[in-house]
Amino acid sequence: MTALAAVELEALKARANDAAELLRLLANPTRLLLLCHIARGECSVAELERDLGLRQPGLSQQLAELRQNQLVKTRRESRSIYYSIADARVQVMLDALHEALCGDPQLREGSVQEYDGTARHGESARFAQIIR
C-alpha cells in the first residue's frame, strides 16, 4: 500500500460514519421525495403538502429530521415557512442518484459505462417527481 493510499484509507475511515448517516437520511422514501422536490427550488410547507400529497403530521416530522441534520434550511415569510437545500452534499447525491436511476438507459439496464462526472444541476429532482 502506498503512502497516499494509506492516507486516503484513513480519510475514508474518518468519514465513514458521516457518509452512513447521510445515506440513512436519504434512504427514507418520504425524505428523499422531499429533498428532490426542494432541490428543484425553494418550497413552502403548503406547496410540499399539496405537491407531494403528504399529510401535515408526517410532513412536519420528516422536515424536522432534515432540518435537525442540517440538510435543509428554512426562511420565514409572513406566516409561511420556506425550505431550501442547506447542504451541498445533498445536491451532489441527488444528482448522482438521478444519473444512475434516470439518466442514460444503458446505465439502468446494468451495462457498465464510465461516468464522466458531469451532473446537470437541478436534474436530480426529476427522478423522484410525483406525476398525478
C-alpha positions as CSV (number, residue, x, y, z in Angstrom):
1,M,0.0,0.0,0.0
2,T,1.4,3.4,-1.0
3,A,1.6,6.2,1.5
4,L,-1.1,8.1,-0.4
5,A,-3.4,5.1,-0.4
6,A,-2.9,4.8,3.4
7,V,-3.8,8.4,3.9
8,E,-6.9,8.0,1.7
9,L,-7.9,5.0,3.7
10,E,-7.6,6.9,6.9
11,A,-9.7,9.7,5.5
12,L,-12.3,7.2,4.4
13,K,-12.4,5.6,7.9
14,A,-12.7,9.0,9.5
15,R,-15.7,9.9,7.3
16,A,-17.5,6.6,7.2
17,N,-19.9,7.4,10.0
18,D,-20.8,10.7,8.3
19,A,-21.4,9.0,5.0
20,A,-23.5,6.3,6.5
21,E,-25.7,8.9,8.3
22,L,-26.2,10.9,5.1
23,L,-27.2,7.7,3.3
24,R,-29.6,6.8,6.2
25,L,-31.3,10.1,5.8
26,L,-31.6,9.7,2.0
27,A,-32.8,6.1,2.4
28,N,-36.3,7.1,3.6
29,P,-38.6,7.4,0.6
30,T,-40.5,10.4,2.0
31,R,-37.4,12.3,2.9
32,L,-35.9,11.5,-0.5
33,L,-39.1,12.8,-2.2
34,L,-39.0,15.9,-0.1
35,L,-35.3,16.6,-0.8
36,C,-35.8,16.0,-4.6
37,H,-38.7,18.4,-4.6
38,I,-36.9,21.1,-2.6
39,A,-33.8,20.6,-4.8
40,R,-35.9,22.0,-7.7
41,G,-36.3,25.3,-5.8
42,E,-37.4,26.7,-2.5
43,C,-40.8,25.4,-1.4
44,S,-43.3,26.3,1.3
45,V,-44.7,23.7,3.6
46,A,-48.1,24.2,1.9
47,E,-46.5,23.6,-1.5
48,L,-44.8,20.4,-0.3
49,E,-48.1,19.2,1.3
50,R,-50.0,19.9,-1.9
51,D,-47.5,18.7,-4.5
52,L,-46.4,15.5,-2.7
53,G,-49.8,14.6,-1.3
54,L,-48.3,14.3,2.2
55,R,-50.3,15.0,5.4
56,Q,-49.1,17.7,7.8
57,P,-48.0,15.5,10.7
58,G,-45.8,13.2,8.7
59,L,-44.5,16.0,6.6
60,S,-43.6,18.0,9.6
61,Q,-41.8,15.1,11.2
62,Q,-39.7,14.4,8.1
63,L,-38.9,18.1,7.6
64,A,-37.8,18.3,11.2
65,E,-35.4,15.4,10.8
66,L,-33.9,17.0,7.7
67,R,-33.7,20.4,9.4
68,Q,-32.1,18.9,12.6
69,N,-29.5,17.2,10.4
70,Q,-28.9,20.5,8.6
71,L,-29.8,19.1,5.2
72,V,-32.4,21.8,4.7
73,K,-32.7,25.4,5.9
74,T,-35.8,27.5,6.5
75,R,-36.9,31.0,5.7
76,R,-40.0,32.6,7.2
77,E,-42.1,35.0,5.2
78,S,-45.2,36.2,7.0
79,R,-47.0,33.0,8.1
80,S,-45.2,30.7,5.6
81,I,-42.0,28.7,6.1
82,Y,-39.9,28.0,3.0
83,Y,-37.4,25.2,2.7
84,S,-34.3,25.0,0.6
85,I,-31.3,22.7,0.4
86,A,-28.6,23.7,3.1
87,D,-26.0,21.0,2.4
88,A,-24.2,20.9,-0.9
89,R,-23.6,17.1,-0.4
90,V,-27.3,16.6,-0.8
91,Q,-27.4,18.1,-4.3
92,V,-24.4,16.0,-5.3
93,M,-26.0,12.8,-4.0
94,L,-29.3,13.7,-5.7
95,D,-27.5,14.4,-9.0
96,A,-25.7,11.1,-8.7
97,L,-28.9,9.2,-7.9
98,H,-30.7,10.8,-10.8
99,E,-27.9,10.0,-13.2
100,A,-27.8,6.4,-12.0
101,L,-31.6,5.8,-12.0
102,C,-32.9,8.2,-14.6
103,G,-30.0,9.1,-16.8
104,D,-28.6,7.0,-19.6
105,P,-31.0,4.0,-20.1
106,Q,-27.9,1.7,-20.6
107,L,-26.9,2.5,-17.0
108,R,-30.3,1.5,-15.7
109,E,-30.1,-1.8,-17.7
110,G,-26.9,-2.9,-15.9
111,S,-24.3,-2.2,-18.6
112,V,-21.1,-0.6,-17.3
113,Q,-20.1,2.8,-18.6
114,E,-17.5,5.2,-17.3
115,Y,-19.2,8.2,-15.6
116,D,-17.7,11.5,-16.7
117,G,-18.8,13.4,-13.6
118,T,-20.9,15.9,-15.5
119,A,-24.1,16.2,-13.5
120,R,-26.7,18.5,-14.7
121,H,-27.7,20.8,-11.8
122,G,-31.3,20.6,-10.9
123,E,-31.9,17.4,-12.9
124,S,-31.7,15.2,-9.8
125,A,-35.1,16.2,-8.7
126,R,-36.9,14.6,-11.6
127,F,-36.2,11.0,-10.7
128,A,-38.5,11.2,-7.7
129,Q,-41.0,13.6,-9.2
130,I,-44.6,12.6,-8.5
131,I,-46.8,12.8,-11.6
132,R,-50.6,13.0,-10.9
